């Protein structure tokens, strides 16, 4: 994969560095998705759509879910090649709650420990930006992803059924991790949507 145009580093995430991506990076991100389609095949029942990257760069939470800022981060190796990406929203639903919408790591790096290293660096950066909690959704039955996030300390707070994703309808496990202390009960007191049994 060809290198991306040089751009400022947001934070180091050994063995990569994190940079912000914009719509001008859509062609490179699209090629990355097409080379590493596993998530899309599992989640959507098909490979990435022809405009998948642009959709991800423009993605926003549903109406009624306020947030402060969205980020699309690219993780670049020493040759400025994309090896992972993440979509984030800050202050989603409540101040200090950050959401990871999508996290994709290049297929050859699966099982190497790279994903864990990138996530730990990402969490430290989010905490430095004011995050107290991180939330995300994991497809129920995606055993590898479920194990991965549990090992990193994420705790399931509820499930959301009938989530349309491409050609499939999934059940999502909503998982949360405290970054600055506090109990899950403290989180749920702030985020009613994630309480068990909430609509």
Backbone torsions as a table, in degrees:
resi	resn	phi	psi	omega
1	UNK	NA	135.7	-178.0
2	UNK	-70.6	150.4	179.7
3	UNK	-68.1	153.8	173.0
4	UNK	-81.5	157.5	174.8
5	UNK	-59.1	136.4	-180.0
6	UNK	-56.4	142.8	178.9
7	UNK	-152.8	164.1	-175.3
8	UNK	-61.9	147.8	176.0
9	UNK	-87.8	129.4	174.5
10	UNK	-80.6	-42.9	177.2
11	UNK	-163.8	154.8	176.3
12	UNK	-82.5	139.5	-179.9
13	UNK	-139.3	63.6	-175.1
14	UNK	-42.1	121.7	19.1
15	UNK	-97.7	24.9	-179.4
16	UNK	-135.9	-179.0	173.1
17	UNK	-132.1	147.2	-176.1
18	UNK	-99.0	134.8	178.5
19	UNK	-134.9	156.4	177.1
20	UNK	-83.4	137.9	177.2
21	UNK	-104.2	150.0	177.0
22	UNK	-129.0	-178.3	-176.3
23	UNK	-61.5	-25.6	177.5
24	UNK	-67.2	-15.3	178.4
25	UNK	-92.4	2.7	-176.2
26	UNK	-55.5	-43.3	-179.8
27	UNK	-61.2	-41.8	179.6
28	UNK	-67.5	-40.4	179.1
29	UNK	-67.1	-38.0	177.7
30	UNK	-61.4	-44.3	178.2
31	UNK	-62.6	-38.3	178.0
32	UNK	-61.5	-47.5	179.0
33	UNK	-60.5	-42.1	-177.0
34	UNK	-68.9	-30.5	177.6
35	UNK	-78.1	-21.6	-175.7
36	UNK	-133.0	71.6	-169.1
37	UNK	-89.1	4.8	-170.3
38	UNK	-54.4	-45.2	-178.5
39	UNK	-59.9	-45.1	-175.8
40	UNK	-66.8	-38.1	177.8
41	UNK	-63.3	-41.8	179.8
42	UNK	-70.6	-49.4	-172.0
43	UNK	-75.6	-42.6	-169.8
44	UNK	-109.3	-9.4	-179.0
45	UNK	77.2	13.7	179.1
46	UNK	-158.7	165.7	175.6
47	UNK	-70.4	177.6	-180.0
48	UNK	-60.7	139.9	176.4
49	UNK	-65.7	160.4	-178.9
50	UNK	-58.6	-25.6	179.1
51	UNK	-114.2	26.7	-175.5
52	UNK	-56.6	-44.8	-177.1
53	UNK	-63.0	-44.4	179.9
54	UNK	-63.6	-38.8	176.6
55	UNK	-60.5	-44.1	-179.2
56	UNK	-66.1	-38.1	179.7
57	UNK	-68.8	-21.8	-179.7
58	UNK	-107.1	-2.9	-172.7
59	UNK	-58.6	145.8	177.4
60	UNK	-142.9	153.6	176.5
61	UNK	-64.9	164.4	178.1
62	UNK	-60.0	156.0	174.9
63	UNK	-55.8	139.3	-178.6
64	UNK	93.8	-0.5	176.0
65	UNK	-115.5	86.9	-175.3
66	UNK	-67.5	152.9	176.4
67	UNK	-153.6	166.9	-178.4
68	UNK	-93.5	-45.7	-174.5
69	UNK	-154.3	149.1	172.9
70	UNK	-110.4	148.3	178.6
71	UNK	-132.5	138.8	163.5
72	UNK	-117.2	116.8	-177.6
73	UNK	-106.4	140.2	170.8
74	UNK	-111.7	137.3	175.9
75	UNK	-103.0	118.2	-173.3
76	UNK	-110.0	140.2	176.6
77	UNK	-81.2	-173.1	-175.5
78	UNK	-63.4	-22.3	178.1
79	UNK	-96.8	14.5	-179.9
80	UNK	63.3	28.7	174.8
81	UNK	-95.5	142.2	-178.3
82	UNK	-71.4	123.5	178.7
83	UNK	-117.6	-11.9	177.4
84	UNK	-166.1	164.3	176.1
85	UNK	-147.7	159.1	176.6
86	UNK	-148.5	139.0	170.6
87	UNK	-103.5	134.0	-176.9
88	UNK	-135.1	151.9	169.2
89	UNK	-130.7	132.8	178.5
90	UNK	-95.5	148.5	178.3
91	UNK	52.7	44.8	178.1
92	UNK	-81.0	121.9	179.4
93	UNK	74.8	-31.2	179.2
94	UNK	-159.6	152.5	178.6
95	UNK	-60.8	135.0	178.4
96	UNK	87.1	-1.9	177.8
97	UNK	-100.7	118.0	176.5
98	UNK	-107.5	149.6	-177.0
99	UNK	-124.3	131.6	171.8
100	UNK	-95.8	111.8	-177.5
101	UNK	-84.3	-37.9	-179.4
102	UNK	-151.6	136.6	176.6
103	UNK	-138.8	113.1	-177.2
104	UNK	-125.1	129.8	178.5
105	UNK	-116.7	141.5	179.8
106	UNK	-52.2	134.5	-174.1
107	UNK	-52.8	-43.1	-178.4
108	UNK	-63.4	-15.5	-179.4
109	UNK	-91.8	-6.5	179.3
110	UNK	-60.5	134.2	178.8
111	UNK	81.6	2.0	-176.5
112	UNK	-93.2	-9.5	-174.1
113	UNK	92.3	-7.0	-179.0
114	UNK	-64.3	-44.2	-178.2
115	UNK	-59.5	-42.0	178.7
116	UNK	-63.4	-42.8	-179.8
117	UNK	-63.3	-42.1	179.2
118	UNK	-64.5	-42.6	-179.4
119	UNK	-65.3	-40.2	-179.9
120	UNK	-65.1	-40.8	176.8
121	UNK	-66.2	-39.3	178.3
122	UNK	-63.0	-44.0	179.4
123	UNK	-62.2	-41.8	179.0
124	UNK	-62.5	-41.7	178.9
125	UNK	-65.1	-44.6	179.1
126	UNK	-60.8	-41.6	178.8
127	UNK	-61.7	-40.6	177.8
128	UNK	-64.5	-24.6	178.8
129	UNK	-88.0	-0.3	177.6
130	UNK	110.1	3.2	179.4
131	UNK	-70.3	133.3	173.1
132	UNK	-108.0	-23.3	-179.5
133	UNK	-139.4	149.5	170.4
134	UNK	-124.0	134.8	177.1
135	UNK	-124.2	157.5	177.5
136	UNK	-162.7	169.0	176.1
137	UNK	-118.6	135.1	178.6
138	UNK	-121.0	134.2	179.9
139	UNK	-66.5	124.9	177.6
140	UNK	-63.1	131.0	-177.1
141	UNK	96.7	-9.4	173.4
142	UNK	-84.3	77.8	-167.4
143	UNK	-58.7	-39.3	-179.1
144	UNK	-64.0	-45.6	179.9
145	UNK	-66.8	-40.6	178.8
146	UNK	-59.6	-45.7	178.8
147	UNK	-64.2	-41.3	-178.2
148	UNK	-58.0	-51.7	-176.2
149	UNK	-70.2	-34.6	176.5
150	UNK	-63.2	-42.6	179.3
151	UNK	-60.7	-29.8	179.4
152	UNK	-83.7	-0.3	174.8
153	UNK	99.3	12.5	178.6
154	UNK	-83.4	140.7	-174.3
155	UNK	-120.4	132.0	178.0
156	UNK	-71.5	133.3	177.0
157	UNK	-110.3	-24.8	178.6
158	UNK	-169.3	174.7	171.3
159	UNK	-120.1	148.2	173.7
160	UNK	-119.4	120.3	-177.7
161	UNK	-93.1	164.3	171.9
162	UNK	59.3	44.0	177.4
163	UNK	-92.0	113.7	-179.2
164	UNK	-74.7	126.9	178.6
165	UNK	-139.1	104.4	-179.1
166	UNK	59.1	-122.7	-178.5
167	UNK	-91.6	4.6	-176.4
168	UNK	-121.9	160.4	170.7
169	UNK	-117.7	123.1	-171.6
170	UNK	-116.3	162.9	166.8
171	UNK	-106.1	126.5	-179.2
172	UNK	-105.0	133.8	169.9
173	UNK	-87.2	117.9	176.4
174	UNK	-85.5	121.3	-175.5
175	UNK	-121.9	147.7	-174.5
176	UNK	-136.0	146.3	174.7
177	UNK	-135.2	129.6	173.4
178	UNK	-76.8	135.2	177.7
179	UNK	-105.3	-12.9	-176.3
180	UNK	-136.9	41.4	-178.1
181	UNK	78.3	-177.4	-178.7
182	UNK	97.2	155.2	-179.4
183	UNK	-99.7	161.4	177.7
184	UNK	-58.2	-34.0	177.6
185	UNK	-60.0	-34.8	177.3
186	UNK	-65.5	-40.9	178.1
187	UNK	-63.1	-48.6	-176.6
188	UNK	-65.7	-26.1	175.7
189	UNK	-65.5	-27.4	179.9
190	UNK	-91.9	-31.5	-172.0
191	UNK	-118.4	88.2	-177.3
192	UNK	-61.4	-33.4	-177.9
193	UNK	-57.8	-30.7	-174.8
194	UNK	-95.2	5.7	176.5
195	UNK	-72.3	140.5	177.5
196	UNK	-55.6	132.9	179.4
197	UNK	86.8	-6.8	178.3
198	UNK	-68.2	150.5	-179.8
199	UNK	-66.7	NA	NA
